[in-house]
């Protein structure tokens, strides 16, 4: 192993060792908590191949190459799993993976021109590359006004299409940062969830109601700025409209903030200048970003770890993710509290949190159910076996490109300047195949992503996805032999067993079993007159299998 | 007010133990129907002779019974609309349904529904699952259950299609314990998905061979795992392949101008016309969802608007199914998750009301032109007998040729009643 890889590993190990004195390792706590509530036998550990594919997808957003798989499987070092986790966390794809996962989670595939997707992605990638503490990142997203360069794109969260209404913002801040779907509480206290009151809803709205999208007429740059707030908000339940109430900004379960009054004309701290909007003296959204993300806000901490847990484990400790309330208790209440507290204590270090999760036996458990245990006797919330997660549209794209050996060529392809590519034009045959990675990703997310505003949590295999895999010319083009891609490489191998090995390692990150070896040999024999096409079909069958589609 | 269930009728005298005993050794018919042991076999034999179909219209958010099936004009809570005569002498429904009124001889009304759920999040799923007793399993939605009982029929098309506004997809969660493949294929805005044509470079032989490999991989992979996701994924491929053979079903050029005029070009009109085409093609269960019935405010204007969208296409599809002779094997159901309050709120709205509401159903296997049960003069209570959603499910299952008293699910060895066993069928509707 090269030296530069060893060094960060040692640093992390030292950090971990330092923590032992104070508290048990978090991954041990996770395993104890899960074992305690398993209610039945636990699955054995995942095989090296199973673990490798899973951790690559989770921490780098793609499957490994066949060469990486070979070297990991051959490695005899007993600490190789931990080393792999550390290598992926330090690797270049980690930030991209987190950017993709968090973009899908926070924007829910909403798009908009106020802030370009590119600059938002760059901002998130830089944040994760630098391992910016999660409370700070969340705070920047919540408070962003677009006045200063590096965090300017953070306002995208609020100014994206379909979210520019303050009610929608309130609902999405509550869902995504506090784990509360308060929609029903806009018009009355939630009918079935006692904790979600209309006062909570309006308390949150009061932080956001005076924030507006403005454009600098000179630079056309978008701002999301605060304007003076006249006073507390009025509200009344539709069931008792005569009972008029008022609230200033207030977080659920916390104290209301008094809205200061200013003499007319004295609300402004800095007047507008050169197209840059004015700054009012009282800025409730700035307060929101501080109060919401503080370690004292239990809901924020719990929602945060619950969402990272969901990304790694395939299901929230509280599930659905945005129904965190007493009537929908966590599967492991004590563990959720421990994760939340230790994450805060660790200064909201995301890499540390993901690392601890990845090192747990719970994460490294096989997806095969324990012997004799039926699926219905091992409900997902007990984590007796690994939960299969659907590949996101992004993971699927990177993995398809990686598996078919077309990734390098596409990454080297010149970027299409001012691309006019749209999904609609493409499927209607008005424009040719995607020419660069951005167009490819746009096509793939249009097929495999949800419509804007629909969260992607559960696996929803649609007929449209299958039709795409069955019939899409782009995918077919990846299965034609070209410049060292998978089908090209396999075409040069004479022995069927060698073809099978390279095929299975490249696509499914594992070696074929005897049955699969025979199957490949028979297929090649049956279609020997058209061997290259037959190899493409073998690869297609693996790419279209559930084993490829799921992160298991 | 009493909540009297029509239970312990003669249908219940057959005990489960006896039934399991009686059916033992008769396990041949199941495989011929592809019903693979999830139903007790003797019943499967029963169903084999007649292909049945279902049109299920789901009015999401809850339609007001007072502005539709059970009007109370000139009463305290009656609202501004009149009641009009229908094709059934003596039966009157809201004037907001003038075309439907002419169809009532093909339909029946149940005016004495009393269910238990009063908010959407708790009602929408249990109502469509028939509110069975809690046995720690998730029951299938009606569409998944019917897809299971009746299969795809001769059409080989996916048996459960769901036309809805917005996005499509595969709603495998509908299937509950039946397993993912009985989920709903949702057609967003009634449209077919893209990519319905195979590239010319892939021959029939190559396509069959590559798909056989794919399926073998899935079979190997599912061993010893939670199979729901794997089966759902596999099913999405087989559905895709069947649909590819019937592209014509979605071809707008095949619609006549007259049909488009009769059904209307608005969303629900288009969706119901698409539903007719799918039923004609032999799809077993077609669900059509219409949203926005949750009229907490401005109930009367909204219902005038919504029912105008519903009325004409609904009457048109009833005419068409009847003219084509399809009503003889097609059961039609119009349902919401509950009714709406007689009391008119300060926002001129009606709120959620599961205590006394109505639904409409008719066509194959059901009495036509019948009215079951009644509410009091103000529509606030049921007078006399009441029915719960369990009764409705018993009735629907009987209508499509399954007797819940004689059959049950076999959930990996766990026998489960098809519908809530505290209920029985609505006798007045059985034929």
Interface residues (C-beta under 8 A of the other chain):
Chain A: X187 X191 X192 X238 X239 X241 X367 X368 X369 X374 X375 X376 X378 X380 X385 X387 X388 X390 X427 X450 X451 X454 X458 X459 X460 X461 X462 X463 X464 X465 X466 X467 X468 X469 X470 X471 X472 X473 X476 X515 X516 X519 X523 X526 X527 X533 X537 X538 X540 X541 X542 X544 X545 X546 X547 X549 X550 X552
Chain B: X118 X119 X121 X122 X137 X166 X167 X168 X169 X170 X171 X172 X173 X177 X185 X186 X193 X194 X195 X196 X197 X198 X199 X201 X202 X206 X207 X209 X210 X211 X213 X214 X216 X217 X218 X220 X221 X222 X224 X225 X226 X227 X228 X229 X230 X232 X233 X234 X235 X236 X237 X239 X240 X241 X243 X244 X296 X297 X345 X346 X347 X349 X412
